[in-house]
């Protein structure tokens, strides 16, 4: 029996807080991998009201 899937995705424009947060998280990951190729990193970045939290 064939399985049915619904594919959906979200897209945000340049400057959107989600995109800014992704860029920050990516930069942190890149810096870790630059120092240790075997790094394992979990990084979440949140932005609201002119405040950025990295955890």
Backbone as XML, in Angstrom:
<?xml version="1.0"?>
<chain id="A" units="angstrom">
  <residue number="1" name="UNK">
    <atom name="N" x="0.840" y="-1.179" z="0.000"/>
    <atom name="CA" x="0.000" y="0.000" z="0.000"/>
    <atom name="C" x="0.891" y="1.250" z="0.000"/>
  </residue>
  <residue number="2" name="UNK">
    <atom name="N" x="0.629" y="2.149" z="-0.890"/>
    <atom name="CA" x="1.415" y="3.383" z="-0.990"/>
    <atom name="C" x="1.098" y="4.307" z="0.184"/>
  </residue>
  <residue number="3" name="UNK">
    <atom name="N" x="2.156" y="4.893" z="0.747"/>
    <atom name="CA" x="1.963" y="5.840" z="1.845"/>
    <atom name="C" x="1.873" y="7.242" z="1.272"/>
  </residue>
  <residue number="4" name="UNK">
    <atom name="N" x="1.003" y="8.040" z="1.833"/>
    <atom name="CA" x="0.829" y="9.418" z="1.373"/>
    <atom name="C" x="1.469" y="10.365" z="2.376"/>
  </residue>
  <residue number="5" name="UNK">
    <atom name="N" x="2.155" y="11.350" z="1.851"/>
    <atom name="CA" x="2.809" y="12.346" z="2.682"/>
    <atom name="C" x="2.381" y="13.734" z="2.234"/>
  </residue>
  <residue number="6" name="UNK">
    <atom name="N" x="2.310" y="14.632" z="3.183"/>
    <atom name="CA" x="2.084" y="16.044" z="2.875"/>
    <atom name="C" x="3.377" y="16.767" z="3.225"/>
  </residue>
  <residue number="7" name="UNK">
    <atom name="N" x="3.954" y="17.436" z="2.243"/>
    <atom name="CA" x="5.195" y="18.175" z="2.448"/>
    <atom name="C" x="4.866" y="19.646" z="2.613"/>
  </residue>
  <residue number="8" name="UNK">
    <atom name="N" x="5.428" y="20.256" z="3.642"/>
    <atom name="CA" x="5.246" y="21.697" z="3.819"/>
    <atom name="C" x="6.581" y="22.295" z="4.252"/>
  </residue>
  <residue number="9" name="UNK">
    <atom name="N" x="6.750" y="23.571" z="3.984"/>
    <atom name="CA" x="7.967" y="24.254" z="4.406"/>
    <atom name="C" x="7.649" y="25.714" z="4.689"/>
  </residue>
  <residue number="10" name="UNK">
    <atom name="N" x="8.529" y="26.311" z="5.457"/>
    <atom name="CA" x="8.361" y="27.712" z="5.822"/>
    <atom name="C" x="9.519" y="28.489" z="5.218"/>
  </residue>
  <residue number="11" name="UNK">
    <atom name="N" x="9.242" y="29.664" z="4.735"/>
    <atom name="CA" x="10.287" y="30.504" z="4.166"/>
    <atom name="C" x="10.137" y="31.911" z="4.728"/>
  </residue>
  <residue number="12" name="UNK">
    <atom name="N" x="11.257" y="32.475" z="5.157"/>
    <atom name="CA" x="11.226" y="33.842" z="5.686"/>
    <atom name="C" x="12.203" y="34.695" z="4.896"/>
  </residue>
  <residue number="13" name="UNK">
    <atom name="N" x="11.940" y="35.978" z="4.858"/>
    <atom name="CA" x="12.776" y="36.901" z="4.095"/>
    <atom name="C" x="14.019" y="37.327" z="4.860"/>
  </residue>
  <residue number="14" name="UNK">
    <atom name="N" x="14.945" y="37.929" z="4.129"/>
    <atom name="CA" x="16.187" y="38.426" z="4.711"/>
    <atom name="C" x="15.873" y="39.452" z="5.800"/>
  </residue>
  <residue number="15" name="UNK">
    <atom name="N" x="16.568" y="39.359" z="6.917"/>
    <atom name="CA" x="16.355" y="40.286" z="8.023"/>
    <atom name="C" x="15.307" y="39.823" z="9.016"/>
  </residue>
  <residue number="16" name="UNK">
    <atom name="N" x="14.573" y="38.773" z="8.679"/>
    <atom name="CA" x="13.574" y="38.219" z="9.597"/>
    <atom name="C" x="14.303" y="37.650" z="10.819"/>
  </residue>
  <residue number="17" name="UNK">
    <atom name="N" x="13.752" y="37.808" z="12.025"/>
    <atom name="CA" x="14.437" y="37.311" z="13.229"/>
    <atom name="C" x="14.840" y="35.835" z="13.148"/>
  </residue>
  <residue number="18" name="UNK">
    <atom name="N" x="14.024" y="34.987" z="12.529"/>
    <atom name="CA" x="14.386" y="33.570" z="12.400"/>
    <atom name="C" x="15.658" y="33.403" z="11.575"/>
  </residue>
  <residue number="19" name="UNK">
    <atom name="N" x="15.769" y="34.166" z="10.508"/>
    <atom name="CA" x="16.951" y="34.072" z="9.644"/>
    <atom name="C" x="18.185" y="34.596" z="10.382"/>
  </residue>
  <residue number="20" name="UNK">
    <atom name="N" x="18.033" y="35.672" z="11.139"/>
    <atom name="CA" x="19.145" y="36.227" z="11.916"/>
    <atom name="C" x="19.605" y="35.201" z="12.956"/>
  </residue>
  <residue number="21" name="UNK">
    <atom name="N" x="18.664" y="34.580" z="13.637"/>
    <atom name="CA" x="19.005" y="33.573" z="14.644"/>
    <atom name="C" x="19.713" y="32.379" z="14.010"/>
  </residue>
  <residue number="22" name="UNK">
    <atom name="N" x="19.244" y="31.933" z="12.855"/>
    <atom name="CA" x="19.904" y="30.828" z="12.147"/>
    <atom name="C" x="21.335" y="31.190" z="11.775"/>
  </residue>
  <residue number="23" name="UNK">
    <atom name="N" x="21.552" y="32.424" z="11.348"/>
    <atom name="CA" x="22.896" y="32.877" z="10.972"/>
    <atom name="C" x="23.830" y="32.866" z="12.182"/>
  </residue>
  <residue number="24" name="UNK">
    <atom name="N" x="23.328" y="33.312" z="13.326"/>
    <atom name="CA" x="24.132" y="33.310" z="14.555"/>
    <atom name="C" x="24.476" y="31.881" z="14.960"/>
  </residue>
  <residue number="25" name="UNK">
    <atom name="N" x="23.488" y="30.998" z="14.970"/>
    <atom name="CA" x="23.724" y="29.598" z="15.334"/>
    <atom name="C" x="24.713" y="28.941" z="14.378"/>
  </residue>
  <residue number="26" name="UNK">
    <atom name="N" x="24.578" y="29.208" z="13.087"/>
    <atom name="CA" x="25.504" y="28.653" z="12.089"/>
    <atom name="C" x="26.933" y="29.135" z="12.325"/>
  </residue>
  <residue number="27" name="UNK">
    <atom name="N" x="27.092" y="30.412" z="12.676"/>
    <atom name="CA" x="28.432" y="30.961" z="12.922"/>
    <atom name="C" x="29.075" y="30.297" z="14.140"/>
  </residue>
  <residue number="28" name="UNK">
    <atom name="N" x="28.277" y="30.033" z="15.167"/>
    <atom name="CA" x="28.796" y="29.359" z="16.362"/>
    <atom name="C" x="29.225" y="27.934" z="16.015"/>
  </residue>
  <residue number="29" name="UNK">
    <atom name="N" x="28.395" y="27.230" z="15.266"/>
    <atom name="CA" x="28.742" y="25.875" z="14.835"/>
    <atom name="C" x="30.016" y="25.877" z="13.997"/>
  </residue>
  <residue number="30" name="UNK">
    <atom name="N" x="30.117" y="26.799" z="13.046"/>
    <atom name="CA" x="31.316" y="26.893" z="12.204"/>
    <atom name="C" x="32.572" y="27.128" z="13.044"/>
  </residue>
  <residue number="31" name="UNK">
    <atom name="N" x="32.474" y="27.991" z="14.053"/>
    <atom name="CA" x="33.625" y="28.279" z="14.913"/>
    <atom name="C" x="34.038" y="27.039" z="15.705"/>
  </residue>
  <residue number="32" name="UNK">
    <atom name="N" x="33.073" y="26.287" z="16.187"/>
    <atom name="CA" x="33.383" y="25.057" z="16.925"/>
    <atom name="C" x="34.034" y="24.025" z="16.015"/>
  </residue>
  <residue number="33" name="UNK">
    <atom name="N" x="33.482" y="23.845" z="14.818"/>
    <atom name="CA" x="34.031" y="22.867" z="13.877"/>
    <atom name="C" x="35.416" y="23.267" z="13.375"/>
  </residue>
  <residue number="34" name="UNK">
    <atom name="N" x="35.674" y="24.569" z="13.327"/>
    <atom name="CA" x="36.991" y="25.047" z="12.902"/>
    <atom name="C" x="38.069" y="24.622" z="13.904"/>
  </residue>
  <residue number="35" name="UNK">
    <atom name="N" x="37.702" y="24.618" z="15.184"/>
    <atom name="CA" x="38.661" y="24.237" z="16.219"/>
    <atom name="C" x="38.727" y="22.731" z="16.417"/>
  </residue>
  <residue number="36" name="UNK">
    <atom name="N" x="37.601" y="22.033" z="16.203"/>
    <atom name="CA" x="37.559" y="20.578" z="16.386"/>
    <atom name="C" x="36.543" y="19.995" z="15.415"/>
  </residue>
  <residue number="37" name="UNK">
    <atom name="N" x="37.037" y="19.322" z="14.375"/>
    <atom name="CA" x="36.168" y="18.768" z="13.327"/>
    <atom name="C" x="35.159" y="17.758" z="13.872"/>
  </residue>
  <residue number="38" name="UNK">
    <atom name="N" x="35.436" y="17.197" z="15.050"/>
    <atom name="CA" x="34.534" y="16.203" z="15.641"/>
    <atom name="C" x="33.600" y="16.813" z="16.683"/>
  </residue>
  <residue number="39" name="UNK">
    <atom name="N" x="33.486" y="18.128" z="16.685"/>
    <atom name="CA" x="32.608" y="18.809" z="17.646"/>
    <atom name="C" x="31.169" y="18.339" z="17.500"/>
  </residue>
  <residue number="40" name="UNK">
    <atom name="N" x="30.497" y="18.308" z="18.627"/>
    <atom name="CA" x="29.049" y="18.068" z="18.643"/>
    <atom name="C" x="28.436" y="19.267" z="19.351"/>
  </residue>
  <residue number="41" name="UNK">
    <atom name="N" x="27.594" y="19.974" z="18.646"/>
    <atom name="CA" x="27.089" y="21.245" z="19.163"/>
    <atom name="C" x="25.569" y="21.283" z="19.076"/>
  </residue>
  <residue number="42" name="UNK">
    <atom name="N" x="24.950" y="21.699" z="20.164"/>
    <atom name="CA" x="23.520" y="21.996" z="20.163"/>
    <atom name="C" x="23.407" y="23.471" z="20.527"/>
  </residue>
  <residue number="43" name="UNK">
    <atom name="N" x="22.925" y="24.269" z="19.609"/>
    <atom name="CA" x="22.886" y="25.714" z="19.822"/>
    <atom name="C" x="21.525" y="26.248" z="19.386"/>
  </residue>
  <residue number="44" name="UNK">
    <atom name="N" x="20.845" y="26.895" z="20.303"/>
    <atom name="CA" x="19.570" y="27.541" z="19.991"/>
    <atom name="C" x="19.743" y="29.039" z="20.193"/>
  </residue>
  <residue number="45" name="UNK">
    <atom name="N" x="19.224" y="29.816" z="19.271"/>
    <atom name="CA" x="19.312" y="31.270" z="19.366"/>
    <atom name="C" x="17.902" y="31.846" z="19.280"/>
  </residue>
  <residue number="46" name="UNK">
    <atom name="N" x="17.592" y="32.737" z="20.197"/>
    <atom name="CA" x="16.272" y="33.354" z="20.271"/>
    <atom name="C" x="16.423" y="34.870" z="20.192"/>
  </residue>
  <residue number="47" name="UNK">
    <atom name="N" x="15.492" y="35.546" z="19.539"/>
    <atom name="CA" x="15.534" y="37.008" z="19.455"/>
    <atom name="C" x="14.140" y="37.577" z="19.694"/>
  </residue>
  <residue number="48" name="UNK">
    <atom name="N" x="14.087" y="38.621" z="20.528"/>
    <atom name="CA" x="12.822" y="39.313" z="20.780"/>
    <atom name="C" x="13.133" y="40.667" z="21.393"/>
  </residue>
  <residue number="49" name="UNK">
    <atom name="N" x="12.473" y="41.667" z="20.903"/>
    <atom name="CA" x="12.560" y="43.015" z="21.482"/>
    <atom name="C" x="13.999" y="43.490" z="21.673"/>
  </residue>
  <residue number="50" name="UNK">
    <atom name="N" x="14.796" y="43.445" z="20.627"/>
    <atom name="CA" x="16.178" y="43.929" z="20.653"/>
    <atom name="C" x="17.074" y="43.141" z="21.603"/>
  </residue>
  <residue number="51" name="UNK">
    <atom name="N" x="16.691" y="41.907" z="21.918"/>
    <atom name="CA" x="17.480" y="41.036" z="22.782"/>
    <atom name="C" x="17.720" y="39.718" z="22.064"/>
  </residue>
  <residue number="52" name="UNK">
    <atom name="N" x="18.959" y="39.220" z="22.130"/>
    <atom name="CA" x="19.300" y="37.921" z="21.551"/>
    <atom name="C" x="19.828" y="37.038" z="22.668"/>
  </residue>
  <residue number="53" name="UNK">
    <atom name="N" x="19.307" y="35.821" z="22.749"/>
    <atom name="CA" x="19.739" y="34.845" z="23.746"/>
    <atom name="C" x="20.266" y="33.624" z="23.006"/>
  </residue>
  <residue number="54" name="UNK">
    <atom name="N" x="21.469" y="33.203" z="23.368"/>
    <atom name="CA" x="22.060" y="31.999" z="22.780"/>
    <atom name="C" x="22.173" y="30.966" z="23.888"/>
  </residue>
  <residue number="55" name="UNK">
    <atom name="N" x="21.641" y="29.789" z="23.622"/>
    <atom name="CA" x="21.680" y="28.743" z="24.653"/>
    <atom name="C" x="21.968" y="27.398" z="24.077"/>
  </residue>
</chain>
